[in-house]
Amino acid sequence: MKRILAMCGLFVFATASMVAADQTWSGKISDSMCGAKHNTAGEHGAAKMSDRDCTLACIKEHNAKYVFVKGGKVFKIDNQDFAGLQEHAGHSVKLTGEMKGDTITVSKIEMTGKT
């Protein structure tokens, strides 16, 4: 009987650890070309741009990908077609999703009030 209970407990523990729960982080939506720092003058000629405009330009003109920057660390975003990415490009956000390694699958994005 103890062996059966132990096996059931192990099964429940293994199953629970395989189901990853969403987490929430605060950071900024950027692009893979710029990462944590935008150098608009170097990337877009002499044009001065906001972080938002630079991010959108890099996505459109340089085939960059959206990334999430938290504390200077850059995380890839798996689902590049997520609806809120373009809307929140260059903004400080609360991002919710599942992280595997250095890649996040986004499930929700909210503005934090900072730009």
N, C-alpha and C positions, 0 to 999 in steps of 0.2 A: 504494500500500500504506500509506504514511504517513497519507494522508487517511482511509482506512478505520479504521486504528487510532485516530486522533484522534477520529473520530465515535463509535467504540465507547467510548472513554474518557469522552467527554462524556456519552453516554447513561448509563453506569454512575454517574457523578457526579450527574447530574440525578435519577436514580432513587433513589439513596441519600439525597439531601437531601429528597426528597418523603416518605420513610418516617420519621416522627418516632419517636424512641425515648422510652421512659418515663424520667422523671426522678424523684428523691426529694427532698423538702423536709421540714424540721422546722418546725412551727408549731402553730396551734390551730384546732379546728373551732368556728366561731361561727355567727352568723346575720346576714342582710343588714340587719336593723333596727339591731342593736347594732354590727356591724363589729368593730373592734379593742377597743372599750371597752364594758363592760356598765354601764348606769345603772339598776339594778334598781328603785331607789326611784322614779325618774321614769317608768319604763315600766310597772311593775306595782303602782302604789299605794305604800303604805308598806312593802310586803313586802321583806325582805332575802332574796336568793336567791343560790345559788352560780352560777357561770358556766354550769354544765351545766343547772341548772333554768331559768335565764333563757333560754338558747338554745332549750330544748325548748318553753318557754312562748311565746316569740316565733314559733316555727315553727307551733305549734298555734293560738294565739290571734290572731296578727297576720298570718298568711299569709306570714311571712318565709321566706327560702330559706337553706339551709346555705351558708356561705362558709368559706374557708381564710384564716387570718391569719398572715402571716410577716413579722416585723420591722416591724409596724405597717401593712403594706400588705395590703389586702383583695382576695382573688381569688374570682371567682365559681366555682361548681362546676356543671358541665354536667349530670352524671348525678345528679340529686337523689334518685333512687330507689336509689342505691348502698347496699347492706346495712349497712355499717359506720358510716354517717353518724349515725344516731340513737344507736347504741351509744356512739360517741365524742364526742357533742355536748359542747362545753365543755372537752374534754380537750386536752392537748398530745399531738401525734401526729407520726409520720413518715408522710407522705402520698406515695404513688407514683402517677404518672399522666402524662398528656400535656398540656402547656400550649400554648394558642394565644391570643396576646394576653394578656388578663387573666382567661382562663377555663381551668379545669383539668378534664379528664375523668379521674376517679379510677379507678385499677385496684387499689389496695391501701391499707389504713390499718392502722397498728400503733401501739399505745400506746408512749410514750417513758418512762413511769415517773412523769412529772410530771402533776399534775392542774390 
